[in-house]
């Protein structure tokens, strides 16, 4: 059985259909990238996987457990098996770097201060920021903030990490640092990665598979080479960053 499965999942908000009988399977240890225009349901997809949203129709499964039927109480231990890297890092500005990384350990475990300090030190070293525990988030660059957030995301040794636009706001060099960290996590910790991004250079670098959403459906699902070689005009325009004639007509 795949680690994650969405079976015929549909979700609408009012008249807007965001997911339309969507089927997706993700194997343990796989790195999958989800692309698509803004508003096509990429973040909604992530929220269904961790039970933050429930489908109008269909089923969501994680490691043999049907997620969409769980109560909030039963979802709590399941969510601890996920790490999150949010678009802007989402660090607590009032806490220093060490306290930010320690936060999930303090909240969800009974580890001693010494054990937590050791994990914080190890994780900060893993992301290339050793000895930065006493710095405040305001002292960090955008790329460093993302790396601290990633150190926090792996604090509970999750099975899956969800990345929501991990390279947004970063220059190409800092973006590649984040890409290399995603690959390092997969290689050394064997985590399953789900990456939502508009950054095609990042998508091609970190993805074993790339899935593209369009109008609530998956229009292509395959290795990076299949996306690059696709003849589907929707896929080709997105990869090339080209607006359609219909979209350009609104400017005339």
Backbone as CSV, one residue per row, in Angstrom:
resi,resn,N_x,N_y,N_z,CA_x,CA_y,CA_z,C_x,C_y,C_z
1,UNK,0.849,-1.201,0.000,0.000,0.000,0.000,0.878,1.242,0.000
2,UNK,0.559,2.248,-0.827,1.317,3.505,-0.792,1.211,4.167,0.576
3,UNK,2.203,4.990,0.924,2.172,5.689,2.200,1.001,6.666,2.257
4,UNK,0.756,7.359,1.141,-0.322,8.354,1.058,-1.171,8.046,-0.159
5,UNK,-2.471,8.082,0.014,-3.394,7.861,-1.098,-4.583,8.807,-1.010
6,UNK,-4.897,9.447,-2.120,-6.146,10.191,-2.262,-6.970,9.478,-3.319
7,UNK,-8.195,9.104,-2.948,-9.057,8.325,-3.838,-10.313,9.124,-4.188
8,UNK,-10.397,9.527,-5.445,-11.585,10.241,-5.944,-11.963,11.427,-5.058
9,UNK,-10.970,12.208,-4.663,-11.198,13.324,-3.741,-11.753,14.537,-4.477
10,UNK,-12.866,15.043,-3.995,-13.473,16.257,-4.538,-13.643,17.275,-3.420
11,UNK,-13.395,18.546,-3.751,-13.570,19.618,-2.783,-13.980,20.883,-3.513
12,UNK,-15.035,21.522,-3.011,-15.450,22.795,-3.570,-15.668,23.797,-2.457
13,UNK,-15.469,25.064,-2.798,-15.764,26.167,-1.900,-16.806,27.031,-2.611
14,UNK,-18.050,26.935,-2.156,-19.128,27.596,-2.872,-19.286,26.988,-4.253
15,UNK,-19.232,27.821,-5.280,-19.346,27.315,-6.660,-18.007,26.878,-7.244
16,UNK,-16.926,27.212,-6.544,-15.593,26.927,-7.072,-15.179,25.489,-6.754
17,UNK,-14.995,24.695,-7.796,-14.504,23.326,-7.644,-12.981,23.376,-7.631
18,UNK,-12.383,22.987,-6.504,-10.928,23.069,-6.360,-10.266,21.727,-6.664
19,UNK,-10.845,20.640,-6.166,-10.376,19.295,-6.484,-11.550,18.510,-7.059
20,UNK,-11.300,17.821,-8.159,-12.386,17.167,-8.893,-12.045,15.693,-9.118
21,UNK,-12.521,14.838,-8.203,-12.319,13.380,-8.296,-10.842,13.041,-8.513
22,UNK,-10.010,13.629,-7.673,-8.567,13.499,-7.818,-8.069,12.201,-7.199
23,UNK,-7.181,11.518,-7.927,-6.542,10.296,-7.440,-5.028,10.490,-7.445
24,UNK,-4.392,10.164,-6.315,-2.946,10.338,-6.201,-2.404,9.343,-5.189
25,UNK,-1.294,8.686,-5.533,-0.618,7.764,-4.620,0.837,8.183,-4.501
26,UNK,1.357,8.146,-3.266,2.741,8.535,-2.996,3.390,7.432,-2.168
27,UNK,4.521,6.938,-2.648,5.231,5.867,-1.953,6.147,6.448,-0.866
28,UNK,6.433,5.650,0.147,7.360,6.060,1.209,8.738,6.334,0.612
29,UNK,9.356,7.430,1.024,10.677,7.789,0.546,10.699,8.519,-0.773
30,UNK,9.531,8.716,-1.362,9.446,9.384,-2.659,9.455,10.897,-2.486
31,UNK,9.962,11.579,-3.490,9.930,13.038,-3.514,9.047,13.464,-4.671
32,UNK,7.893,14.046,-4.344,6.926,14.428,-5.363,6.741,15.937,-5.341
33,UNK,6.706,16.540,-6.514,6.511,17.979,-6.653,5.144,18.228,-7.265
34,UNK,4.404,19.161,-6.670,3.077,19.524,-7.174,3.159,20.928,-7.756
35,UNK,2.852,21.058,-9.049,2.885,22.350,-9.715,1.497,22.686,-10.249
36,UNK,1.339,23.911,-10.696,0.067,24.361,-11.242,-0.117,25.839,-10.975
37,UNK,-0.991,26.449,-11.737,-1.241,27.875,-11.573,-1.814,28.170,-10.189
38,UNK,-1.722,29.415,-9.773,-2.296,29.821,-8.492,-3.791,29.519,-8.472
39,UNK,-4.263,29.006,-7.349,-5.685,28.708,-7.218,-6.118,27.377,-7.781
40,UNK,-5.151,26.507,-8.150,-5.529,25.209,-8.722,-5.648,24.105,-7.681
41,UNK,-5.441,24.434,-6.397,-5.696,23.446,-5.360,-4.464,22.798,-4.757
42,UNK,-3.285,23.353,-4.991,-2.059,22.718,-4.486,-2.023,22.724,-2.950
43,UNK,-2.244,23.877,-2.351,-2.239,23.951,-0.883,-3.435,23.217,-0.289
44,UNK,-4.566,23.232,-0.982,-5.748,22.488,-0.543,-5.440,20.995,-0.499
45,UNK,-4.671,20.530,-1.466,-4.246,19.129,-1.499,-3.441,18.783,-0.246
46,UNK,-2.477,19.638,0.108,-1.669,19.393,1.310,-2.544,19.344,2.558
47,UNK,-3.509,20.251,2.642,-4.365,20.311,3.823,-5.230,19.063,3.961
48,UNK,-5.595,18.460,2.855,-6.358,17.208,2.930,-5.491,16.067,3.467
49,UNK,-4.230,16.051,3.085,-3.342,14.963,3.489,-3.189,14.916,5.006
50,UNK,-3.159,16.070,5.669,-2.969,16.108,7.130,-4.277,16.345,7.878
51,UNK,-5.397,16.304,7.176,-6.687,16.399,7.847,-7.109,17.793,8.247
52,UNK,-6.445,18.825,7.722,-6.885,20.199,8.005,-8.135,20.542,7.208
53,UNK,-8.321,19.865,6.092,-9.558,19.942,5.323,-10.055,18.530,5.075
54,UNK,-11.362,18.378,4.974,-11.946,17.072,4.682,-12.641,17.135,3.327
55,UNK,-12.529,16.085,2.548,-13.130,16.119,1.203,-14.655,16.109,1.258
56,UNK,-15.264,16.719,0.248,-16.712,16.602,0.101,-17.066,15.181,-0.306
57,UNK,-16.220,14.593,-1.137,-16.361,13.198,-1.553,-14.963,12.596,-1.653
58,UNK,-14.881,11.274,-1.526,-13.611,10.596,-1.673,-12.969,10.231,-0.348
59,UNK,-11.773,9.666,-0.429,-11.075,9.150,0.743,-9.620,9.620,0.741
60,UNK,-9.088,9.865,1.953,-7.681,10.224,2.130,-7.064,9.227,3.099
61,UNK,-5.963,8.576,2.673,-5.323,7.543,3.486,-3.865,7.898,3.754
62,UNK,-3.412,7.601,4.984,-2.000,7.743,5.331,-1.563,6.526,6.116
63,UNK,-0.605,5.796,5.575,-0.042,4.614,6.237,-1.129,3.659,6.721
64,UNK,-2.109,3.413,5.854,-3.181,2.473,6.166,-4.291,3.013,7.029
65,UNK,-4.216,4.310,7.374,-5.239,4.937,8.215,-6.051,5.904,7.364
66,UNK,-7.367,5.831,7.467,-8.204,6.753,6.716,-8.294,8.090,7.451
67,UNK,-7.616,9.078,6.914,-7.448,10.365,7.577,-8.755,11.133,7.692
68,UNK,-9.565,11.129,6.637,-10.748,11.992,6.610,-11.847,11.537,7.564
69,UNK,-11.691,10.365,8.180,-12.689,9.893,9.149,-12.218,10.062,10.596
70,UNK,-10.999,10.560,10.798,-10.462,10.689,12.150,-11.000,11.931,12.853
71,UNK,-11.170,11.827,14.161,-11.505,12.989,14.978,-10.255,13.853,15.138
72,UNK,-10.435,15.095,15.582,-9.289,15.973,15.808,-8.327,15.351,16.818
73,UNK,-8.847,14.698,17.831,-7.990,14.082,18.850,-7.107,12.987,18.247
74,UNK,-7.675,12.178,17.366,-6.904,11.103,16.752,-5.976,11.618,15.645
75,UNK,-6.270,12.811,15.120,-5.393,13.400,14.103,-4.093,13.920,14.702
76,UNK,-4.107,14.277,15.982,-2.930,14.902,16.593,-1.669,14.039,16.495
77,UNK,-1.703,12.764,16.903,-0.477,11.952,16.769,-0.087,11.712,15.317
78,UNK,-1.068,11.641,14.433,-0.759,11.459,13.011,-0.022,12.677,12.462
79,UNK,-0.462,13.871,12.841,0.175,15.098,12.337,1.607,15.241,12.816
80,UNK,1.943,14.614,13.938,3.316,14.671,14.425,4.271,13.874,13.547
81,UNK,3.728,13.092,12.637,4.560,12.357,11.691,4.856,13.180,10.436
82,UNK,4.369,14.416,10.448,4.609,15.341,9.341,5.436,16.524,9.821
83,UNK,6.350,16.969,8.975,7.041,18.229,9.199,6.579,19.221,8.147
84,UNK,6.577,20.503,8.488,6.077,21.532,7.580,7.141,22.609,7.379
85,UNK,7.382,22.963,6.133,8.184,24.150,5.830,7.270,25.118,5.090
86,UNK,6.871,26.173,5.790,5.926,27.128,5.227,6.631,28.124,4.312
87,UNK,5.818,28.802,3.502,6.339,29.685,2.468,7.315,30.724,3.012
88,UNK,6.992,31.375,4.124,7.848,32.423,4.671,8.622,31.956,5.912
89,UNK,8.647,30.651,6.141,9.376,30.106,7.281,8.558,30.015,8.546
90,UNK,7.758,31.052,8.837,6.845,31.066,9.992,7.572,30.836,11.314
91,UNK,8.719,31.489,11.491,9.399,31.424,12.777,8.706,32.337,13.779
92,UNK,8.846,32.020,15.057,8.330,32.888,16.114,9.348,33.993,16.359
93,UNK,8.992,35.227,16.044,9.949,36.332,16.137,10.397,36.619,17.563
94,UNK,9.593,36.233,18.552,9.936,36.497,19.955,10.848,35.428,20.553
95,UNK,11.087,34.344,19.804,11.956,33.261,20.270,13.253,33.277,19.486
96,UNK,14.354,32.904,20.130,15.599,32.818,19.378,15.617,31.550,18.527
97,UNK,16.670,31.379,17.763,16.759,30.254,16.827,16.645,28.919,17.559
98,UNK,17.391,28.772,18.653,17.347,27.521,19.403,15.964,27.215,19.940
99,UNK,15.293,28.226,20.445,13.943,28.043,20.989,12.945,27.708,19.888
100,UNK,13.128,28.291,18.702,12.257,27.962,17.574,12.386,26.493,17.192
101,UNK,13.623,26.025,17.082,13.841,24.626,16.689,13.349,23.673,17.776
102,UNK,13.494,24.099,19.034,13.092,23.252,20.163,11.583,23.194,20.354
103,UNK,10.854,24.141,19.789,9.429,24.307,20.097,8.614,23.012,19.972
104,UNK,8.682,22.277,18.849,7.867,21.052,18.773,8.292,19.991,19.775
105,UNK,9.567,19.981,20.153,10.046,19.012,21.141,9.505,19.336,22.529
106,UNK,9.469,20.624,22.848,8.927,21.059,24.144,7.429,20.773,24.219
107,UNK,6.733,21.025,23.112,5.277,20.884,23.083,4.816,19.431,23.054
108,UNK,5.564,18.570,22.366,5.031,17.236,22.063,5.832,16.068,22.637
109,UNK,6.918,16.351,23.358,7.688,15.249,23.937,7.982,15.537,25.414
110,UNK,8.533,14.544,26.090,8.932,14.693,27.491,10.450,14.610,27.629
111,UNK,11.146,14.995,26.577,12.607,14.948,26.594,13.165,15.981,27.572
112,UNK,14.314,15.685,28.122,14.968,16.606,29.045,15.545,17.796,28.280
113,UNK,15.887,18.854,29.036,16.479,20.039,28.408,17.775,19.690,27.694
114,UNK,18.545,18.784,28.287,19.816,18.383,27.680,19.580,17.641,26.365
115,UNK,18.579,16.746,26.347,18.268,16.006,25.121,17.786,16.951,24.026
116,UNK,16.937,17.894,24.412,16.422,18.859,23.435,17.553,19.718,22.888
117,UNK,18.438,20.170,23.768,19.563,20.995,23.328,20.443,20.234,22.344
118,UNK,20.623,18.944,22.566,21.444,18.120,21.674,20.788,17.998,20.298
119,UNK,19.464,17.788,20.284,18.749,17.670,19.013,18.789,18.992,18.248
120,UNK,18.591,20.091,18.968,18.644,21.416,18.338,20.002,21.648,17.702
121,UNK,21.058,21.338,18.438,22.417,21.520,17.920,22.650,20.652,16.684
122,UNK,22.208,19.414,16.752,22.397,18.494,15.627,21.638,18.968,14.388
123,UNK,20.388,19.399,14.584,19.575,19.826,13.445,20.096,21.106,12.813
124,UNK,20.562,22.033,13.637,21.124,23.264,13.091,22.410,22.965,12.321
125,UNK,23.166,22.005,12.786,24.345,21.588,12.032,23.967,20.944,10.717
126,UNK,22.880,20.184,10.741,22.409,19.502,9.528,22.061,20.501,8.424
127,UNK,21.487,21.648,8.812,21.089,22.642,7.803,22.162,23.708,7.586
128,UNK,23.347,23.488,8.162,24.460,24.390,7.905,24.480,25.656,8.728
129,UNK,23.838,25.624,9.918,23.820,26.799,10.796,24.243,26.435,12.219
130,UNK,25.382,25.767,12.376,25.802,25.382,13.731,26.107,26.611,14.588
131,UNK,25.777,26.495,15.857,26.103,27.565,16.793,25.255,28.818,16.674
132,UNK,24.116,28.728,16.005,23.277,29.925,15.798,22.108,30.002,16.772
133,UNK,22.118,29.178,17.816,20.975,29.070,18.715,20.539,30.408,19.316
134,UNK,21.484,31.286,19.639,21.142,32.520,20.362,20.742,33.669,19.439
135,UNK,20.846,33.480,18.155,20.440,34.539,17.231,18.915,34.664,17.202
136,UNK,18.439,35.876,16.918,17.007,36.101,16.773,16.642,36.031,15.282
137,UNK,15.409,35.643,14.968,15.006,35.558,13.564,15.264,36.844,12.764
138,UNK,15.116,37.994,13.428,15.338,39.266,12.744,16.773,39.486,12.311
139,UNK,17.702,38.723,12.860,19.115,38.843,12.496,19.479,37.964,11.309
140,UNK,18.544,37.165,10.822,18.830,36.182,9.781,18.394,36.670,8.410
141,UNK,19.060,36.187,7.381,18.621,36.427,6.008,17.422,35.532,5.708
142,UNK,16.774,35.785,4.580,15.618,34.971,4.201,15.969,33.501,4.059
143,UNK,17.117,33.220,3.442,17.533,31.835,3.281,17.847,31.166,4.599
144,UNK,18.469,31.910,5.521,18.764,31.350,6.839,17.494,31.062,7.625
145,UNK,16.502,31.938,7.508,15.230,31.705,8.191,14.582,30.414,7.693
146,UNK,14.646,30.186,6.377,14.080,28.946,5.816,14.826,27.729,6.360
147,UNK,16.141,27.846,6.504,16.930,26.719,6.999,16.639,26.430,8.476
148,UNK,16.446,27.488,9.269,16.042,27.287,10.675,14.664,26.617,10.718
149,UNK,13.753,27.081,9.877,12.418,26.480,9.829,12.497,25.008,9.435
150,UNK,13.433,24.672,8.570,13.606,23.276,8.173,14.184,22.452,9.325
151,UNK,15.114,23.050,10.077,15.644,22.365,11.266,14.527,22.080,12.263
152,UNK,13.586,23.020,12.396,12.428,22.805,13.273,11.505,21.727,12.709
153,UNK,11.344,21.719,11.383,10.434,20.762,10.742,10.866,19.314,10.956
154,UNK,12.173,19.081,11.128,12.655,17.705,11.302,12.894,17.351,12.770
155,UNK,12.495,18.240,13.678,12.762,18.024,15.104,12.147,16.742,15.633
156,UNK,10.952,16.408,15.167,10.252,15.214,15.655,10.507,13.989,14.777
157,UNK,11.521,14.090,13.918,11.874,13.002,12.999,10.659,12.516,12.202
158,UNK,10.062,13.410,11.421,8.837,13.059,10.699,9.086,12.065,9.571
159,UNK,8.025,11.375,9.197,8.075,10.482,8.040,7.917,11.263,6.743
160,UNK,7.180,12.379,6.811,6.855,13.169,5.627,7.141,14.638,5.920
161,UNK,7.700,15.338,4.949,7.841,16.786,5.056,7.062,17.428,3.915
162,UNK,6.224,18.389,4.269,5.440,19.152,3.309,6.108,20.511,3.123
163,UNK,6.449,20.820,1.895,7.107,22.083,1.574,6.145,22.952,0.770
164,UNK,5.799,24.111,1.301,4.903,25.037,0.598,5.727,26.204,0.056
165,UNK,6.014,26.176,-1.233,6.825,27.221,-1.891,8.136,27.465,-1.143
166,UNK,8.986,26.449,-1.015,10.184,26.579,-0.165,11.221,27.576,-0.672
167,UNK,11.215,27.907,-1.973,12.234,28.827,-2.497,11.685,30.220,-2.797
168,UNK,10.425,30.480,-2.463,9.840,31.797,-2.713,10.629,32.890,-1.995
169,UNK,10.929,33.962,-2.722,11.608,35.110,-2.132,13.111,34.975,-2.035
170,UNK,13.673,33.873,-2.543,15.113,33.655,-2.466,15.758,33.828,-3.836
171,UNK,17.001,34.280,-3.841,17.725,34.383,-5.109,18.119,32.969,-5.561
172,UNK,18.570,32.810,-6.814,18.856,31.461,-7.332,19.866,30.665,-6.510
173,UNK,20.881,31.346,-5.943,21.881,30.626,-5.152,21.272,30.120,-3.854
174,UNK,20.541,30.992,-3.136,19.909,30.574,-1.878,18.828,29.523,-2.146
175,UNK,18.160,29.648,-3.277,17.160,28.634,-3.643,17.819,27.267,-3.806
176,UNK,19.006,27.256,-4.407,19.676,25.978,-4.621,20.142,25.363,-3.314
177,UNK,20.466,26.199,-2.322,20.813,25.673,-0.991,19.619,24.905,-0.424
178,UNK,18.414,25.488,-0.559,17.207,24.813,-0.066,16.968,23.524,-0.855
179,UNK,17.162,23.573,-2.174,17.002,22.364,-2.988,17.947,21.264,-2.515
180,UNK,19.198,21.630,-2.244,20.177,20.636,-1.808,19.803,20.052,-0.446
181,UNK,19.215,20.886,0.423,18.774,20.384,1.719,17.609,19.405,1.571
182,UNK,16.695,19.694,0.654,15.584,18.764,0.395,16.131,17.411,-0.063
183,UNK,17.115,17.452,-0.951,17.738,16.217,-1.435,18.498,15.497,-0.314
184,UNK,19.163,16.276,0.545,19.911,15.704,1.660,18.976,14.992,2.642
185,UNK,17.830,15.609,2.922,16.853,14.988,3.821,16.350,13.664,3.257
186,UNK,16.093,13.653,1.976,15.628,12.419,1.327,16.717,11.348,1.377
187,UNK,17.941,11.761,1.087,19.066,10.821,1.000,19.466,10.278,2.373
188,UNK,19.572,11.150,3.379,20.131,10.749,4.668,19.078,10.348,5.691
189,UNK,17.880,10.918,5.601,16.826,10.593,6.572,15.691,9.777,5.959
190,UNK,15.734,9.604,4.640,14.724,8.814,3.917,13.302,9.320,4.139
191,UNK,13.152,10.640,4.262,11.808,11.191,4.429,11.090,11.217,3.081
192,UNK,9.781,11.176,3.152,8.937,11.388,1.979,8.712,12.895,1.851
193,UNK,8.903,13.429,0.660,8.796,14.870,0.454,7.663,15.190,-0.512
194,UNK,6.837,16.179,-0.130,5.808,16.705,-1.035,6.065,18.198,-1.142
195,UNK,6.438,18.639,-2.327,6.882,20.018,-2.543,5.901,20.734,-3.462
196,UNK,5.269,21.786,-2.957,4.428,22.648,-3.780,5.276,23.841,-4.209
197,UNK,5.389,24.068,-5.503,6.250,25.152,-5.964,5.828,25.657,-7.343
198,UNK,6.212,26.932,-7.616,6.119,27.481,-8.966,7.498,27.541,-9.613
199,UNK,8.526,27.196,-8.835,9.913,27.298,-9.270,10.278,26.036,-10.055
200,UNK,10.292,26.139,-11.380,10.499,24.949,-12.196,11.925,24.405,-12.077
201,UNK,12.911,25.282,-11.883,14.282,24.792,-11.689,14.345,23.910,-10.446
202,UNK,13.674,24.349,-9.377,13.606,23.567,-8.148,12.837,22.271,-8.372
203,UNK,11.716,22.358,-9.076,10.886,21.174,-9.329,11.675,20.091,-10.050
204,UNK,12.408,20.485,-11.079,13.170,19.502,-11.855,14.329,18.923,-11.054
205,UNK,14.844,19.683,-10.098,15.998,19.216,-9.324,15.616,18.252,-8.214
206,UNK,14.511,18.527,-7.508,14.211,17.738,-6.297,13.169,16.647,-6.521
207,UNK,12.450,16.685,-7.629,11.333,15.760,-7.790,11.688,14.432,-8.435
208,UNK,11.279,13.325,-7.793,11.266,12.031,-8.475,10.111,12.013,-9.470
209,UNK,9.016,12.630,-9.028,7.815,12.772,-9.861,7.334,14.206,-9.783
210,UNK,6.719,14.651,-10.860,6.079,15.960,-10.868,4.624,15.763,-11.278
211,UNK,3.735,16.324,-10.474,2.295,16.256,-10.732,1.805,17.675,-11.008
212,UNK,1.052,17.854,-12.079,0.509,19.178,-12.376,-1.010,19.164,-12.230
213,UNK,-1.516,20.131,-11.453,-2.957,20.291,-11.274,-3.475,21.378,-12.210
214,UNK,-4.642,21.135,-12.764,-5.305,22.118,-13.616,-6.798,21.875,-13.526
215,UNK,-7.527,22.902,-13.086,-8.983,22.826,-12.947,-9.404,21.619,-12.108
216,UNK,-8.670,21.396,-11.008,-9.037,20.368,-10.055,-8.627,18.958,-10.404
217,UNK,-7.959,18.782,-11.544,-7.553,17.451,-11.980,-6.047,17.403,-12.214
218,UNK,-5.510,16.185,-12.202,-4.103,15.991,-12.539,-4.004,15.854,-14.056
219,UNK,-3.267,16.769,-14.688,-3.137,16.721,-16.157,-1.879,15.984,-16.590
220,UNK,-0.907,15.845,-15.675,0.276,15.039,-15.985,0.897,14.584,-14.682
221,UNK,1.446,13.380,-14.684,2.082,12.797,-13.502,3.215,11.921,-14.009
222,UNK,4.458,12.356,-13.765,5.583,11.572,-14.265,6.905,12.144,-13.831
223,UNK,7.994,11.540,-14.273,9.327,12.038,-13.918,9.573,13.397,-14.571
224,UNK,10.573,14.147,-14.098,10.851,15.458,-14.697,10.988,15.425,-16.211
225,UNK,11.574,14.372,-16.749,11.752,14.285,-18.203,10.410,14.282,-18.937
226,UNK,9.393,13.640,-18.336,8.069,13.598,-18.976,7.442,14.985,-19.016
227,UNK,7.686,15.787,-17.994,7.157,17.149,-17.968,7.868,18.004,-19.011
228,UNK,9.179,17.869,-19.091,9.969,18.657,-20.026,9.649,18.318,-21.483
229,UNK,9.272,17.077,-21.734,9.016,16.620,-23.104,7.532,16.597,-23.465
230,UNK,6.663,17.010,-22.539,5.220,16.923,-22.767,4.773,17.796,-23.939
231,UNK,3.831,17.265,-24.705,3.225,18.009,-25.816,1.919,18.677,-25.386
232,UNK,1.486,18.426,-24.152,0.257,19.037,-23.651,0.455,20.554,-23.583
233,UNK,-0.365,21.346,-24.287,-0.144,22.792,-24.309,-0.239,23.451,-22.935
234,UNK,-1.082,22.919,-22.053,-1.204,23.476,-20.696,0.113,23.298,-19.955
235,UNK,0.689,22.109,-20.065,1.953,21.816,-19.399,3.078,22.643,-20.013
236,UNK,3.131,22.675,-21.332,4.214,23.388,-22.022,4.216,24.871,-21.664
237,UNK,3.037,25.495,-21.631,2.965,26.921,-21.312,3.402,27.186,-19.875
238,UNK,3.000,26.306,-18.969,3.357,26.523,-17.566,4.866,26.405,-17.372
239,UNK,5.448,25.377,-17.950,6.893,25.157,-17.799,7.679,26.319,-18.410
240,UNK,7.197,26.817,-19.550,7.886,27.917,-20.231,7.541,29.282,-19.644
241,UNK,6.497,29.341,-18.816,6.064,30.621,-18.254,5.421,31.518,-19.286
242,UNK,4.610,30.924,-20.159,3.976,31.672,-21.241,2.462,31.727,-21.025
243,UNK,1.897,32.930,-21.097,0.446,33.099,-20.989,-0.227,32.620,-22.274
244,UNK,-1.466,32.151,-22.145,-2.228,31.741,-23.322,-2.768,32.975,-24.040
245,UNK,-3.221,32.784,-25.273,-3.823,33.878,-26.042,-5.045,34.432,-25.319
246,UNK,-5.789,33.551,-24.705,-6.987,33.980,-23.966,-6.619,34.878,-22.798
247,UNK,-5.550,34.502,-22.089,-5.091,35.312,-20.955,-4.533,36.646,-21.409
248,UNK,-3.841,36.659,-22.528,-3.262,37.896,-23.053,-4.331,38.836,-23.611
249,UNK,-5.449,38.224,-24.044,-6.519,39.048,-24.617,-7.096,40.027,-23.625
250,UNK,-6.995,39.718,-22.339,-7.528,40.620,-21.310,-6.700,41.899,-21.196
251,UNK,-5.511,41.919,-21.763,-4.638,43.094,-21.694,-4.882,44.056,-22.853
252,UNK,-5.630,43.605,-23.841,-5.819,44.406,-25.050,-6.991,45.355,-24.907
